[in-house]
Amino acid sequence: MSVNEKMYELGSKRSAIRELFEYGKQRAKIVGEENVYDFSIGNPTVPAPECVNETIRQLTEEMDSITLHGYTSAQGDFETRDAIAKYLNKTYQCTFDADDFYMTCGAAASLTITLHALIENRCEEVIAIAPFFPEYRVFVEGTGAKLVVVKADTTNFQIDFEALEKAINPNTKAIIINSPNNPSGAIYDEATIRRLSSLLEEKQKEYAKEIYLISDEPYREIAYDGVEVPYVTKYYRNTIVCYSYSKSLSLPGERIGYILVPKEVTESRAVYAAVCGAGRSLGYVCAPSMLQKVIARCVGQTGDINLYKKNRDLLYNGLTELGYQCFKPAGAFYLFVKALEEDANRFCEKAKEQDLLLVAADGFGCPGYVRISYCVDEEMIKRSFGAFEKLYDSYQTSL
């Protein structure tokens, strides 16, 4: 075969989540869309805030098409980066400026660029703390580095620090954290972030090298019940933030986000230059121009987060009443549920018999659990309880 075998492997089959999503579309053609309970994919159903559509209308009226749709600077439109810096400074009492930001085509591009900017050789390792988004493996291994998985603390889905400390070694280049977390919905509290920061500072001194903390934050604004999401750059100086507006503004298909390299990062300008170089090497220069201008005017806005909270409460209460063991999420829009048998993949296959599409968490580094995405229509959740009950009952009768 005269193509890259690794790329062929990635391109010839979808991710497990995408496979299930496509299965659901085909199944709907057979039994009717209303009879398929698709909880597979994190595709926001809360509408984008009105400022998004209004800004798009304004931009098309105010600007000529050449200016509106033309190239921005490679690292992004200055006014957009400046607006983001000012918003974060006001919100989190930081001191960022426009030149700390690099605009990207969403969080996947942010993570990929950042990893390519940091990884120097194949001996280096990047740690992911389970449960984690499965594409982290693809992003890390795409640089030639090794992904090291730290097991999940399934009591509260914070960090298993004993396991993490054992995993850090002289080859550790970075650690990726994701809070609010996909798939558990857990939020790392301030005590967790402080302890993580202290551990990394100790390890930096021990190994006389930088260990970067990559904070993947597409769900930052989606937090419930007054729970605060600590802003990680204020706790650990070698933090790089990868952000996307896919969830906060409900713009997943528009692919717009950024990388933040704070000045506190060791040799921050060199790191930022490496980010620019990685973006250039990967062909990611100049994120979508019009969307950058939309962000500049809508920064700080969100969709109606209360709709996700309503779905969370509906699904969590309904499933726990049926007897399922569920972790109550503090943020994001996923419910993490213990499978009714050890093999979560087999459990998900049995769920498909009831047209319930659930994602086994093995790929998230947490066997025995399933992820249920509740950024769906409320009525579908209500209709699904009968199927969940049949699934639960099928296990009780088989005991």
N, C-alpha and C positions, 0 to 999 in steps of 0.2 A: 504494500500500500504506500503510495507516494505522497501521503499527507501526514501531518503531525498526529500520532496515535492518541496522545492525551486529548488534543482538541477534538478529534473524531469521537472519542469516548464521551466527552461532554456534550457534543452537538447531536449525537445520534440518539440520545435519550433525554427526556425531560427530568427535572427534579421530581421527587415523589409528590410534592405538593401540586406541581403543575400537571402531573399525570392524573392525579385525582380530580383536579379541576376540569380537565378535558373529559375524563370519564363521566363526570356529572352532566356536562353539556350533552353528551351522546345519550346518556340515560334519560334525560329530560325529554328527548325526542320520542322515546318509547312510552314512558309512563306519565308524561306531563310534567312541566316545570314545577307545578305546585306540589307534586308528590315526591320531589327530590329535596333532601334536606342537606344542602351543601354548606358545610362549615370548614371548607378546606383552605381558602385563601384569604389573606389579609388585604382585601380590596375595599377601601372605605366606602360606606354607603351614606354617611352623613354628607349632605351637600357642601360644596365649598362656600365660604362666607360670601355674602353679596358683594363685598369690596373687590373680589376677584373678577367677577363678570363685569362689574361697573368699571373697573380699571381698564379691562381689555377694551370695552366700548370707548372709553375716554382716549386711550392710546391710539386707537384706529382713527379717531376723529381729529386728535391734536397733532399727530405726527405724520410726516410723509412716509410711505412704505419703505423707502430706501433706508431712512434713519431707524425706523422701527424694527426692521428685519435684518439690518446689516450687522456685520461683525462688531463685537465689543473687543476690548483688550483681551489678550489670551487668558489672563487670570480672572477676568470678569469686569463688568461695568463698575466704574469707581463709585458712582452715586448709590448703586445697590449695596456695595460692600460697606460704604460709609453708613448707610441707613441701618444695616444689620449691626455694625459695631456700636452705633449710638443706642440702639434698642437694648442690646445685651448689657452695655455699660449701665444704663438706667435701671434695668431689671435686676441685675445681679451684682451691681456695684463693682464693675470691672474697669479696665483701662485699655480696651482694645482700640485699634484704628483700622481703617480700610485695608491697609497693606498687610494685615494679619490674616486676610481671608482670600480663599481661592474658590471661585464659583464652579460647581460641577453639575453633571447630569445625574443628580440624585445620590443617595447614600451608597449604592453599589459602586458608583464611580469614585466617590469620596474614599471609601475603604480601599479600593483597588489602587488608586493613585498613591494614597498614603503608604500602603504596604510596599509598593514598588519604590517609593522614595526612601524608605528606611532600610529595606533588606539589602545587605551587601554580599552575602554568599550563602551557599546551600547548607552550611553548617548551622545557620541561625534558626531559632525557633520562635514561634508566636503561640502564646497561650490563649485558649478560649475557655471560659468558665461555663460549664454546663448548668442548665440547658442553654444552648446558643443557636443562632440562626445557621442552618446547615451550609449556606453558601460561603460562610467564613472559610470552610475547608477549601473550597474552590479558589477563593481569593488568595489565601495564603500559599497554597501549593502552586498557584500560578506564578508566584515569584521565585519558586525553587526552594523556599523555606519549608520547614516542617511544622505542622499544627500539632500542638500538645493540648490534650483535653484534660481539664481538672473536673473531677466528678461533681455532681450536684449535691448540695445539702438540701435534701428533700423535706426537712422539718419546717423550714421557713423560706427556702430558696434565696437566702443571702449567700455569702461566699464561704466555702469550706477552707478556712485559712490553713489548717494543718496540711491538707492536700496541696494547696497552692504553694506553700513554702517549700514543700518537697519537689514541686515541679520546676521552680525557678533555679536556673543554673547558669554557668558562664556563657552559654549559647543563647540565653533568652534575650530577644531583641525587643519584644513588645508583648503587652497583654491587652486583649480586647474585652471591654465590658459593654453591656447593653442594658440600660436602666432608664425607664421602664422596660421590662424584659419581654422579648419574643423568644420563647412561647409562654412563660409562666405568668406574666403580668406582674411579677415582683418588682419592687422599687428598692434599690440599695439605699438604706438609710444613712444618716450622717455618721453614725458610729462605724458602720461598715466601710464607708469611704475613708474615714480617718485612719482606721486600722490598715486598710489597703495601702494608703499613702505612706504610712510609717514603715510598713514592710518593704515597700519598693525603695524607699530612701535607704533603708538598711542594706538591701541587696545591691544597690548602686555603689555604696561605699565598699561593701565586701568584694565586689568584682571589679571595682574601679572602671565602671562603664555606665553609659546611660541605658536605662530600661524605660521604654516609652509606654504610656498608658493611652490606648486609643479608645475614646469614648464614643460609641455608636449611638446616636440620639434621635432617631426618627420619631420616637414616641414621647419625647420630653414633655410636651404639653398635655398629654392624655393621662392625667392622674386624678384620682377620685378622693372624696371624703376629706379634702383639705390636706392630703399627704403631700409633702414637699419633696421635690427631686433635687438633691444637692448639685450645685454647679461645680463639676469636678476640677476645673482649672484652678479653683480657689484653694484646693487642698493639696494638689500634687503638681509641681511645676512642669514636669515633662509630660504634660497631657496634650494630646492632639484631638480635637473634636471633629467628628464626621456627622454631618447633619443633612436631613432631607425635609422638604416641605410636603412630601407625599401624604403624610398622615395628618399633620396639624392643619393644613389647608385643603386636605382631600384632593390632592393633585397627583396621584400616583402615576398616571400616564404622561404627565408633562415632564418628568425627570429633571427636577431642579433642586439643588442643595448646595452645600459648601464644605470646605475644609477650613478649620481655624487652627493656626499655629501661633499661640500666644508668645509674646516677647520673653516670658519667663522660661520658655524651653531653652535648654542649653544650645548655644549657637543657633538661635532661632532663625536668623536670616539665611543661614546655610541650609537648615531644614526646609524653610519655605522655598528656597531656590530649587532644592531637590524635588519638592512637590510640583513646582512649575515644570521642571525637567521631566518628571514622570508623566505629568499630564500631556506634555508635548510628545513624548515617546509613545504613549498609548493612543494618541490622537484625540484627546479629550479637551483640547483648548476651546475656549469660547462656548460656554454653556448657552442654552437657548436664549436668544437676545430679548424677545418680547417678555418671556417669563421672568427674566431678571428685572425688567422694569416693573412688572406686576409685583414682585417681591418687595421692591423698594417702597411701594405705596401701601402694601398690605402687611408689612412686617409687624409681628406681634398679634395678628388676628388669628382666629381658629374657627373651625366648624363648631357645631353645637355638641360639645363633649358630653353634655347631660344625656344625649340620646344613647351614647355608648354605655354610660352608667346604668341607664334604665334597662338596656339589654343584658348587661352584666348581672344585675340583680335578678332579673327574670330567669335567666338561664341557671345561675348559681342556685337560687332558691328552688327552682323546679327540679334540678338534678339531685340535689342533696335530699330533697323530700322523697325522691324515688329510691334513694339508697346509695347513690354514687359518692365516692370520696373525691372532693374537689378542693383545690387550693384557691382561696378567694383572692383575685387579683386586685392590686392597688392601682394599677395603671395598664396602659396599652389596651388591646381589645381581643384578648385570648383567654380562654379558661383552660387550665391544666387539670386533667382528670386522670385518676388512677384507672388503668384498664382492669377489666374484671377477670383477667387471667395474666399470667406472667408474660406471655407473648403478645405484645401490643399490636403487632402486625396482623396476627391471626384474629385478634379482637376486632380490628378495623375491617377485616374481611367479613366477619360475621355482622358487623354494623351495616355493611353494604347490602346485606340481605333485607334490611329494613329501609334501604335507600338513605341511610345516614352516612355522610361522607366526613370522616374524622381522620386526622393525620397522626400516625404513630410517631412517638417522640424518640425513637431509636436514633434517627438522623440528627436530632437535637442534642444527642449525648445523654439521654435520660430514658433508658429502656423501662417498659412497664407503664408508661404514661401516654396519653394522647392529648393533642392540642385541638381545641374547638374554637374557631374564629367566630366571634359574635358581632362583627361589623356587618351584620346582615339585617334583613327585614324583620321587624318585630313579629309580624304575623307568622313568618316561617318558623321562628323559635317556638311560638305557641303550638303550631301544627306538629312540630317535631316530637313533642313530649310523648305522644302515643307510641311512636317508633322507639324512643328511648326506653319506655316502659317495657315494651315487648322484648327488647334486647336484654334488659336487666332480668326479666322473668325467665328468659331462655337459659340464663346461667344458674338461676336458683333451682330450676327443675332438673338440671344436669348434675347438681351436687350430690 
